[in-house]
C-alpha cells in the first residue's frame, strides 16, 4: 500500500490526505461490480 499512499500524498491536497484512511478490502473480486451497482442505484434512485 506504500505506493498508493505516496501517490495520494503527492497528488492530493494535504487536508484530504491527512484525513484519508487506507484499508484492504475483504470483498475480493466482487468489489468492482458491487461499487458499479451502487453508483447506478444511487444515480437512478437518487439516494
TORMAR-947087 format. One record per residue: residue in three letters; x, y, z of N, C-alpha, C in turn. Coordinates in pm, whole numbers, plus 50000, padded with zeros to 5 digits. Last residue first. Example, Ala and Ser with C-alpha at 12.3 -4.5 7.8 and 13.67 -1.06 7.14 Angstrom:
% residues 2
SER512854977550708513674989450714512905000350787/ALA513194943150780512304955050780513204967050780/
END
This chain:
% residues 47
UNK469585081949575469925080849716471235087549745/UNK468435080349321468735093249380469025092749528/UNK467975059649150467015061749259467225075449324/UNK470125063648970468755061448922467745064649031/UNK472405067749126472065077449021470625075748973/UNK472415045849298472335059349355471935069549250/UNK472645024749112471475025749200471295039849254/UNK475185030649007474005030448921472745032249005/UNK476745027449238476735040149166475505041249077/UNK476255000349299475845010849394475805024549327/UNK477404987749078475974986249104475464997049199/UNK480094994749118479384999348998477874998549018/UNK480564980649359480704995249353479985001149234/UNK480184954349275479284960049375479374975249376/UNK482304951949090480924950149047479944956249147/UNK484554956349260484284964949144482844964149098/UNK484294935349454484304949449492483964958549374/UNK484584908649396483244914449385483224929549407/UNK487064898249452486784901949313485424908649295/UNK487204909149787487864901749679487464907049542/UNK486374921550013485354918149914485914910349796/UNK487944932750198487684918450217486684913450114/UNK490494956750129489124951950117489034937050141/UNK492604974450345492464963850247491024958850248/UNK492615010250376492324996950429492284986950314/UNK493535042550470493675031850372493435018450440/UNK492025073350526492465060750586492475050050477/UNK492565108150518492295095850443492845083750517/UNK493275132350626492055126050678491725112750609/UNK495545139450482495645138050628494455130450685/UNK494615142650222495495131450254495545128850404/UNK493105166250247492475153750204493335141950246/UNK495085184450325493905182450409493215169250376/UNK496825184050106497285179050235496105176050328/UNK495435172549799495645183149896496015177050031/UNK497325149049597496115154349660496465165649756/UNK499665138049495498705143849402497425149249466/UNK501235127949710501835136649609500785144449529/UNK499515111749856500175122949922500695132949820/UNK498925092949660497855101149717498435113449785/UNK501445081549622500785088549512499665097549562/UNK501875070149877502795080249826502155088349712/UNK499785051749893499845062749989500745073949938/UNK500535034649684499245041449679499235053449775/UNK503025024849773502945032949651501635040649640/UNK502135011350019503005023050023502975031149893/UNK500814988050000500005000050000500855012650000/
END
